[in-house]
Amino acid sequence: VKWSFEELGSLSKKTANVLSEACGLQRGDRIVAILPRVPEWWLLNVACMRAGIVFFPGTSQLTAKDISYRLQASKAKCIVTNDALAPAVESVLSDSQFLKSKLIVGEGSRDGWLNFKELL
């Protein structure tokens, strides 16, 4: 994927709107992104800067225990991941009292998850 700065700016504005409206995040809220190297990672990163949301990146090699720790320590209100990593995230969701929304990046859909591409 190649984006011009204008395209990245436009897409990051749309992403910031998704985070603010669909996910209900506000300035100062925290989001954990556990994604491999995909273009959406950059959209989320820039969108969080625009909206004043604190962005916590995580590698796709995190275990369920690692994910649980990051969710608890950061008090994240939103988590973003892909289809392959969603089961590991779901296995620790009961431990996270702060999490309000879950975004999935990919073509598929999961119960209880918002689809990032559809919202964008």
N, C-alpha and C positions, 0 to 999 in steps of 0.2 A: 504494500500500500504506500502510495506517495501522496502527501498532502502539501499544498502550499501553506504559507503562514496564514493566509486569508481563510483557507478551508479549515485549518486547525483551530483558528479563532472562532469561526462559526460553529463548528462541531463542539468545541469546548463550552460555548455558551449554551447550546442545546443540552449538553451533558450536565452542566450546572443546574439547569432548569429541572432536569430529571431528578437530580439529587435533592433539590429544594422542594419540588412539588410532589413527585411520586413517592419519594423516600421520606419526606418530611424533615430533612436535615436543615439545621440553621448554622449560622456562623459560630465557630468554636466546637461544633460536634465532631466526632471522630468516625472515620471510615477505615475498615481494614480491607485491603485488596490482595487476594491470594490468586495470582494469575501467572501463567507462563508469559513468554515474550510475545505479546499480541498488541496491535495498535490501540486497542481500547484502554490499555494501561496508561498510555500517554494522554488520552482524552480525560480519563479520570483524574490524573495528576494535575493537569492544567485547569480542569473544571473546579477542583478543590481549591486551588489557589484563587480562582475568580470568586468563589462563594465563601471563602474564609473557613473552609472545612479542613480539619487536620487529616492528612493522608498518611496511613500506615501501610507501606507495601510489605508483602510477604512472598517468599519464594514458593513455587509449586511443590517443593520437596518437604514442606512442613508436615508433620504428623498430626493426628487428631489432638494429641496432648499439647503440641506446640500451638495449634490454633486456639485451643481452649485458653491457654495461658495468655496469648495475645489479646483475645477478646476480653478477658477479665481485667488484665492490667491496663488496657487502653480505655476501657468502658465505652467501646465502640457501639454506635447506634445502628450501623449498617455494615454489612459484609458483602463483598463482591468476589465471585469466583466463577469457574467454568463448570461444564457438565462433568468432567472427569474428577474434579476435586470436591464437588458438592456433597457426595456421600460422607466424606471425612468431616466436612463442616456440620452436616446434619447430625452426626453422631455426638457432637458436643453442644448442640444448641440448648439443651435443657439446663446447662450450667451457666448460660449467659443471660443475666437478668436485664442487661441494658439494651440488648439488640432489639431494634424495632423493625428493620427491613432487611431483605436479602435480595440481591441482584445477581442474576446469572448472565454471563456473557457466552453466547453461543446460539445455535439454531434451535436446540431443543427447549422444552419447557419442563418445569417441575412444580409439583403442588406446593403452594405457599411461597413461591419465588416470583419476583418480577423479572421479566425478560428485558434486558438492557437494550437490545437492538430494536425490539418492538416499541419501547418507550421513546427511543431516540428518533 
